[in-house]
Amino acid sequence: MSESKYQPQGCWIRREKRLAIYLRDEFTCLYCGRNLKTAAPADITLDHLLPRHFGGTNEATNLATSCRRCNCSRQDRPWVDF
């Protein structure tokens, strides 16, 4: 995900909520199981389980910790199929 001048990366969610989700998921990628505790901040992302363009929300229940590689690879495929 590249940074946009209209919405810089990470502005769609409060820092505290992002950290709470990372802690809930124990800094582990939902998809590959990679431990992200020592990863560069740019390699740790939040992924929408149900993409926003399919009606997903920014609620914590629809967000999961993901490494950048998995998040970019998944695109808009259903998370259970990925």
JOMO-V670536 format. One record per residue. N is the residue number from 1. SS is DSSP state (~ for helix, > for strand, _ for the rest). PSI is psi as a letter, one per 20 degrees, with the letter a starting at -180 (999 if undefined). BURIAL is # if it has 9 or more other C-alpha atoms within 8 Angstrom, else .. Layout:
BEGIN
<<N	SS	PSI	BURIAL> <N	SS	PSI	BURIAL>>
END
This chain:
BEGIN
<<1	_	p	.> <2	_	q	.> <3	_	p	.> <4	_	q	.> <5	_	i	.> <6	_	h	.> <7	_	n	.> <8	_	q	.> <9	_	p	#> <10	_	i	.> <11	_	i	.> <12	_	i	.> <13	_	q	.> <14	_	q	.> <15	~	g	.> <16	~	h	.> <17	~	g	#> <18	~	g	#> <19	~	g	.> <20	~	h	.> <21	~	g	#> <22	~	g	#> <23	~	g	.> <24	~	g	.> <25	_	j	#> <26	_	k	.> <27	_	l	#> <28	>	p	#> <29	_	p	#> <30	_	h	#> <31	_	g	.> <32	_	i	.> <33	_	j	.> <34	_	p	.> <35	>	p	#> <36	_	j	#> <37	_	h	.> <38	_	j	.> <39	_	q	.> <40	_	q	.> <41	~	h	.> <42	~	i	.> <43	~	i	#> <44	>	p	#> <45	>	r	#> <46	>	p	#> <47	>	p	#> <48	>	p	#> <49	_	g	#> <50	_	o	#> <51	_	q	#> <52	~	h	#> <53	~	i	.> <54	~	j	.> <55	_	j	.> <56	_	q	#> <57	_	r	#> <58	_	j	#> <59	_	q	.> <60	~	h	.> <61	~	i	.> <62	~	j	#> <63	>	q	#> <64	>	q	#> <65	>	p	#> <66	>	q	#> <67	>	q	#> <68	~	h	#> <69	~	g	.> <70	~	g	#> <71	~	g	#> <72	~	h	.> <73	~	h	.> <74	~	h	#> <75	_	c	.> <76	_	k	.> <77	_	q	.> <78	_	p	.> <79	_	h	.> <80	_	h	.> <81	_	h	.> <82	_	999	.>>
END
